[in-house]
Amino acid sequence: MDEDSVFWSDDYSVNFGLIDSQHKELVRMTNVLFDGCKKGHTAADVAFVQTIRGAVEYAQTHFFTEEKYMKMANYPNMTNHKKEHEAFVTTVVKSVHNFEKGEFEPIALARFLKEWLLTHIAESDKQYAPYLQGLN
């Protein structure tokens, strides 16, 4: 892997098995997109089409899971956290639309996914982690 790959670290763990495994899968999917981008324009387009739709669906499933557990744990900042999820989905859907019009490169979305995913986990998800400990 290189600088454009996503590296999972236990520092990102929220110490909740299901959510950590979902985060790792999102990291894996982002790396699949990066790997396709490294193989050239056509391979990047193929990787984008094959990966992004599944990644969006998986992200939405993951967000549903997080929000379910945040609600169960009475996490006080759930409304703002959910807004971050909604903004992410909106950005990705817009990127897919722009890609389909030929106005967006897959590498740009891969880099966005990496930055958003790691920042969101390290900052926002870590905030709810203590609330979920009673649910383990």
Buried (B, 14 or more C-beta within 10 A) or exposed (E): EEEBBBEBEEEBBBEBEBBBEBBBBBBBBBBBBBBBBBEEEEBBBBBBBEBBEEBBEBBBEBBEBBBEBBEEBEBEEBEEBBEBBEEBEEBBEEBBEBBEEEEBBBBEBBBBBBEBBBEBBEEBBBBBBEBBEEEE
